[in-house]
Each structure stands twice: as C-alpha cells, then as structure tokens.
Amino acid sequence: MAEGLKLVIDALELNWSIRTLIYAKAAKGKAPVEKVAAKTVASGGLVLEVSEKVLSAITRRDNPQMVVGVFESHYRPLSDIRPARDETYVALDRVRDPGNLGTIIRTADAAGASGVILVGETTDPFSLETVRATMGSVFALSVSRAEPRAFLDWAKNSGVEIVATHLAGSVDYRTINYAIKPVVLLMGNEQQGLPPELADGAGRLARIPSRGVLIRSTLRLRPA
C-alpha cells in the first residue's frame, strides 16, 4: 500500500502493478489524480472514491493522505541476481520490527545499494508500516528472500563476499575495500544477532563502532 499521490505515481513509473486506487472525494477532479485513475483502469485495476473516514480506517491515520494505491507485492528471485564487482547488497537476518526494516531499506537505497535480501523469517517488507517507513524506497530497490542455507549457497556460487556485522568482528567496517568484488553486508536480528550458521558462512566479521559507547568507556577509565 502506497500512501500519497507522489508515492503512487513513483510506483507506477517503476512499473509496479496497481490493483486498487483509493482516493478521497476532495481529490476528485484533480488532473494528477484523474491521470492515475485512468492508468489504474487501463491496467485492469479498481478505482474507489471514498470518504476521509474510510481512508482513515484503511491507513490507520487520523489525517490520511488523499490518495492510496494498493500494489501487487513483488520479490526478485535470488537466483536472478548476478552481482557485478562494484555492487553491494544488504542482507538482513530475521528482522522483526517493520519500522526497522523500512528504515534499513530506505538507507540502503540512499547509500546506493543494489538490493535487499531477507534471510529467514523476516517481517513483511510490503506491510503498511514497513512501506510507510521506506518512504517509497521499497518500490525503487529490489527485495529478495531466502532461507539461510539457500542464501549461503547463492553467495558461494555468485562469488560475492559476505561481510557480517558481529560483536566478534575485528575489522572496522569503514576500513573494508568494497570495490574488489561484489559485497553482501549481512546484519542480524535486533535482539539475538547472527546465528552461528550465518556468522560462520561470512568471509569477514566486521564491527560498527559506537561513539557513545567509546566515550562512556573512556570516561570510566579516567582516574578520579
């Protein structure tokens, strides 16, 4: 579900298949809305004019956007991905929070990643909360999914290097040369981190230093 006319237009321009267009009565007659409605009908979709109260119920917002598009979910098959040397993908293991997943997808898109790979039982990337948190990046960035063993087999056969974030990591992620070969940056579950199977399958374990932790540690080490 894409909330807002801009997101609906962006998704259509990126060739996502729209199933239903819903707009408030106040938006009727506006040229951009009429154009999107015509595209929806042409593609076999349904167009609904509703009250703002109905839109509030659909979006679970008190002040909803005037236009909402419902699109067909689309995962890119992992087997179709043949990474080039300068490409970086982000892989996520069992991310549970929709807001976290949406933020990571948006950040990966902004950073120039080529796609996001969901490993194991991860929250739905196309849920209302996740799409909202991506701010539309979910429509611009390919999303794939796989079980852990299938993911590791694909990485091995594709010639990518898995760089996993891990507490045992001895390499600062900022010192890694990401241009030598295709890289998959693998991050674990919010609470449990990476399971041994995925950590052992990584080419390198990297750490992400936290400035706040470093400062507090320094303060504790200072003599009284």
DORO-971445 format. One record per residue (C-alpha): x, z negated, y negated. Coordinates in nm, 4 decimals, always signed. Each point is the difference from the previous one (the first is absolute). Example, Ala and Ser with C-alpha at 12.3 -4.5 7.8 and 13.67 -1.06 7.14 Angstrom:
% residues 2
<node <+1.2300, -0.7800, +0.4500>>
<node <+0.1370, +0.0660, -0.3440>>
This chain:
% residues 224
<node <+0.0000, +0.0000, +0.0000>>
<node <+0.1434, +0.1093, -0.3353>>
<node <-0.1326, -0.1840, -0.3044>>
<node <-0.0014, +0.1827, -0.3301>>
<node <-0.0268, +0.3638, -0.0991>>
<node <+0.3769, +0.0467, -0.0356>>
<node <+0.0719, -0.1206, +0.3544>>
<node <-0.2759, +0.2199, +0.1397>>
<node <+0.1410, +0.3039, -0.1801>>
<node <+0.3547, -0.0853, +0.1120>>
<node <-0.1096, -0.0318, +0.3631>>
<node <-0.1852, +0.3318, -0.0124>>
<node <+0.3014, +0.1740, -0.1556>>
<node <+0.2134, -0.1385, +0.2839>>
<node <-0.2411, +0.1637, +0.2478>>
<node <-0.1695, -0.3128, +0.1350>>
<node <-0.3399, +0.0682, +0.1564>>
<node <-0.2788, -0.1668, -0.1937>>
<node <-0.3039, -0.1151, +0.1963>>
<node <-0.2095, -0.1668, -0.2710>>
<node <+0.0069, -0.0075, -0.3804>>
<node <-0.1838, -0.2868, -0.1642>>
<node <-0.0480, -0.0264, -0.3746>>
<node <-0.1977, -0.2129, -0.2412>>
<node <-0.2928, +0.1452, -0.1909>>
<node <+0.1955, -0.0497, -0.3221>>
<node <+0.2612, +0.2502, +0.1215>>
<node <-0.2529, +0.2757, +0.0700>>
<node <+0.0482, +0.3159, -0.2016>>
<node <+0.3645, -0.0590, -0.0838>>
<node <+0.2009, +0.3150, +0.0645>>
<node <+0.2788, -0.1564, +0.2157>>
<node <-0.2582, -0.1804, +0.2154>>
<node <-0.2088, +0.3157, +0.0423>>
<node <+0.3141, +0.1917, +0.1007>>
<node <+0.0921, -0.2585, +0.2641>>
<node <-0.3597, -0.0034, +0.1237>>
<node <+0.0086, +0.3779, +0.0415>>
<node <+0.3247, -0.0237, +0.2014>>
<node <-0.1555, -0.2681, +0.2189>>
<node <-0.3062, +0.2099, +0.0770>>
<node <+0.2152, +0.3091, +0.0620>>
<node <+0.2007, -0.1897, +0.2603>>
<node <-0.3133, -0.1231, +0.1773>>
<node <+0.0022, -0.3493, -0.1479>>
<node <-0.2858, -0.2113, -0.1253>>
<node <-0.0579, -0.0804, -0.3697>>
<node <-0.1896, -0.3153, -0.0945>>
<node <-0.1190, -0.1143, -0.3418>>
<node <-0.0512, -0.3772, +0.0006>>
<node <-0.0436, -0.2963, -0.2319>>
<node <+0.2927, -0.2107, -0.1161>>
<node <-0.1402, -0.2831, +0.2111>>
<node <+0.0413, +0.2119, +0.3123>>
<node <+0.3546, +0.0964, -0.1063>>
<node <+0.0802, -0.3696, -0.0468>>
<node <-0.1163, -0.0680, +0.3548>>
<node <+0.2066, +0.2891, +0.1394>>
<node <+0.3211, -0.0859, -0.1843>>
<node <-0.0506, -0.3787, -0.0046>>
<node <+0.0703, -0.0004, -0.3736>>
<node <-0.2049, -0.1389, -0.2879>>
<node <+0.1095, +0.2864, -0.2256>>
<node <+0.0421, +0.2957, +0.2350>>
<node <+0.1479, +0.3376, -0.0764>>
<node <-0.2655, +0.2618, -0.0721>>
<node <+0.1218, +0.2368, +0.2740>>
<node <+0.0960, -0.0737, +0.3612>>
<node <+0.1151, +0.2435, +0.2664>>
<node <-0.0020, -0.0641, +0.3742>>
<node <+0.2658, +0.2023, +0.1793>>
<node <+0.0880, +0.0684, +0.3608>>
<node <+0.2917, -0.2176, +0.1142>>
<node <+0.3126, +0.1905, +0.0955>>
<node <+0.3118, -0.1138, +0.1847>>
<node <+0.3027, +0.2260, +0.0298>>
<node <+0.1080, +0.0178, +0.3669>>
<node <+0.3408, -0.1602, +0.0399>>
<node <+0.1039, +0.2863, +0.2269>>
<node <-0.0416, +0.2407, -0.2936>>
<node <+0.2613, -0.1781, -0.2121>>
<node <+0.3472, +0.1542, +0.0089>>
<node <+0.1846, -0.1815, -0.2781>>
<node <+0.2599, +0.1819, -0.2095>>
<node <+0.3324, -0.1682, -0.0767>>
<node <-0.0988, -0.1130, -0.3481>>
<node <-0.3393, -0.1415, +0.0985>>
<node <-0.0948, -0.3673, +0.0205>>
<node <-0.3062, -0.1367, +0.1757>>
<node <-0.1405, -0.3526, -0.0124>>
<node <-0.1148, -0.1569, +0.3279>>
<node <-0.2113, -0.3159, +0.0050>>
<node <-0.0479, -0.2277, +0.2983>>
<node <-0.3386, -0.1747, +0.0310>>
<node <-0.0743, -0.0384, -0.3715>>
<node <-0.3179, -0.2064, -0.0191>>
<node <-0.0947, -0.0142, -0.3658>>
<node <-0.1719, +0.3079, -0.1500>>
<node <+0.1374, -0.0774, -0.3453>>
<node <+0.3549, -0.0228, +0.1339>>
<node <-0.0332, +0.3301, +0.1825>>
<node <-0.1475, +0.1727, -0.3026>>
<node <+0.2759, -0.1287, -0.2272>>
<node <+0.2704, +0.1186, +0.2407>>
<node <-0.1565, +0.3461, +0.0286>>
<node <-0.0174, +0.0241, -0.3790>>
<node <+0.3608, -0.1162, -0.0366>>
<node <+0.1217, +0.2380, +0.2713>>
<node <-0.1716, +0.2877, -0.1786>>
<node <+0.1537, -0.0961, -0.3350>>
<node <+0.3462, -0.0344, +0.1572>>
<node <-0.0139, +0.3487, +0.1506>>
<node <-0.0481, -0.0887, +0.3669>>
<node <-0.1238, +0.2817, +0.2205>>
<node <-0.2556, -0.2049, +0.1901>>
<node <-0.1098, -0.3331, +0.1452>>
<node <-0.0060, -0.0776, +0.3715>>
<node <-0.2194, -0.2837, +0.1262>>
<node <+0.1309, -0.1678, +0.3138>>
<node <-0.2255, -0.2044, +0.2280>>
<node <-0.3250, -0.1674, -0.1062>>
<node <+0.0143, +0.0527, -0.3759>>
<node <-0.2882, -0.0392, -0.2446>>
<node <-0.1998, +0.3145, -0.0787>>
<node <+0.1784, +0.2108, -0.2657>>
<node <-0.3326, +0.1620, -0.0893>>
<node <-0.2021, -0.3167, -0.0502>>
<node <-0.1622, -0.0595, -0.3381>>
<node <+0.2505, -0.2712, -0.0946>>
<node <+0.3084, +0.1948, +0.1100>>
<node <-0.0945, +0.3238, -0.1745>>
<node <-0.0772, -0.1956, -0.3150>>
<node <+0.3467, -0.1629, +0.0117>>
<node <+0.1734, +0.3370, +0.0501>>
<node <-0.1538, +0.1281, -0.3255>>
<node <-0.0326, +0.3412, +0.1653>>
<node <+0.3453, +0.0226, +0.1602>>
<node <-0.1568, -0.0033, +0.3460>>
<node <-0.1294, +0.3498, -0.0747>>
<node <+0.3437, +0.1282, -0.1071>>
<node <+0.2168, -0.1573, +0.2712>>
<node <-0.0238, +0.0760, +0.3711>>
<node <-0.0975, -0.2932, +0.2221>>
<node <+0.0804, -0.0096, +0.3721>>
<node <-0.0470, -0.2629, +0.2678>>
<node <+0.1566, -0.0807, +0.3373>>
<node <+0.0587, -0.2746, +0.2525>>
<node <+0.3486, -0.1597, -0.0114>>
<node <+0.1454, +0.1835, +0.3011>>
<node <-0.1344, +0.3368, -0.1155>>
<node <+0.1446, -0.0650, -0.3462>>
<node <+0.3461, -0.0820, +0.1390>>
<node <-0.0061, +0.3064, +0.2273>>
<node <-0.0950, +0.2221, -0.2930>>
<node <+0.2798, -0.1447, -0.2146>>
<node <+0.2559, +0.0620, +0.2740>>
<node <-0.1132, +0.3563, +0.0624>>
<node <-0.0256, +0.0797, -0.3722>>
<node <+0.3529, -0.1119, -0.0823>>
<node <-0.1074, -0.2489, -0.2652>>
<node <+0.1728, -0.3283, -0.0720>>
<node <-0.2222, -0.3063, -0.0017>>
<node <+0.1020, -0.2510, -0.2659>>
<node <-0.1980, -0.3171, +0.0680>>
<node <-0.0449, -0.2883, -0.2422>>
<node <+0.0857, -0.3176, +0.1878>>
<node <+0.1123, -0.3571, -0.0681>>
<node <+0.3022, +0.0694, +0.2211>>
<node <+0.0945, +0.3030, -0.2088>>
<node <+0.3606, +0.0014, -0.1139>>
<node <-0.0236, +0.3076, -0.2241>>
<node <-0.1496, -0.0024, -0.3497>>
<node <-0.2610, +0.2773, -0.0043>>
<node <+0.1393, +0.1233, -0.3334>>
<node <+0.3387, +0.0828, +0.1531>>
<node <-0.1363, +0.2364, +0.2664>>
<node <+0.0565, +0.3733, -0.0432>>
<node <-0.3434, +0.1447, +0.0654>>
<node <+0.1091, +0.3630, -0.0374>>
<node <+0.2169, +0.0405, +0.3118>>
<node <-0.2928, +0.0471, +0.2376>>
<node <-0.3770, -0.0517, -0.0075>>
<node <-0.0853, -0.3677, -0.0364>>
<node <-0.2986, -0.2080, +0.1053>>
<node <-0.0187, -0.3295, -0.1869>>
<node <-0.1744, -0.2374, +0.2415>>
<node <-0.1675, -0.3200, -0.1206>>
<node <-0.1716, -0.2647, +0.2099>>
<node <-0.3156, -0.2062, -0.0002>>
<node <-0.0587, -0.2283, -0.3010>>
<node <+0.0264, -0.3216, +0.2014>>
<node <+0.1912, +0.0821, +0.3174>>
<node <+0.2420, +0.2694, -0.1111>>
<node <+0.1228, +0.2581, +0.2510>>
<node <-0.0358, -0.0583, +0.3752>>
<node <+0.3220, +0.0239, +0.2096>>
<node <-0.0984, +0.3416, +0.1403>>
<node <-0.0029, +0.1612, -0.3438>>
<node <+0.2965, -0.1956, -0.1373>>
<node <+0.2119, +0.0986, +0.3011>>
<node <-0.1009, +0.3641, -0.0450>>
<node <+0.1231, +0.0132, -0.3594>>
<node <+0.3306, +0.1606, -0.0876>>
<node <+0.0630, -0.2581, -0.2723>>
<node <-0.1490, -0.3308, -0.1054>>
<node <-0.0113, -0.0355, -0.3778>>
<node <-0.0758, -0.2915, -0.2264>>
<node <-0.1891, +0.0011, -0.3286>>
<node <+0.1551, -0.2688, -0.2227>>
<node <-0.2424, -0.2158, -0.1960>>
<node <+0.1292, -0.0942, -0.3427>>
<node <-0.2201, -0.3076, -0.0155>>
<node <+0.1354, -0.1313, +0.3297>>
<node <+0.3589, +0.0683, -0.1087>>
<node <-0.0483, -0.1837, -0.3295>>
<node <-0.1578, -0.3028, +0.1686>>
<node <+0.2806, -0.0104, +0.2576>>
<node <+0.2613, +0.0102, -0.2775>>
<node <-0.1685, -0.2819, -0.1857>>
<node <-0.0047, -0.2169, +0.3129>>
<node <+0.3724, +0.0614, +0.0500>>
<node <+0.0978, -0.1082, -0.3511>>
<node <+0.1590, -0.3458, -0.0199>>
<node <-0.1976, -0.2717, -0.1738>>
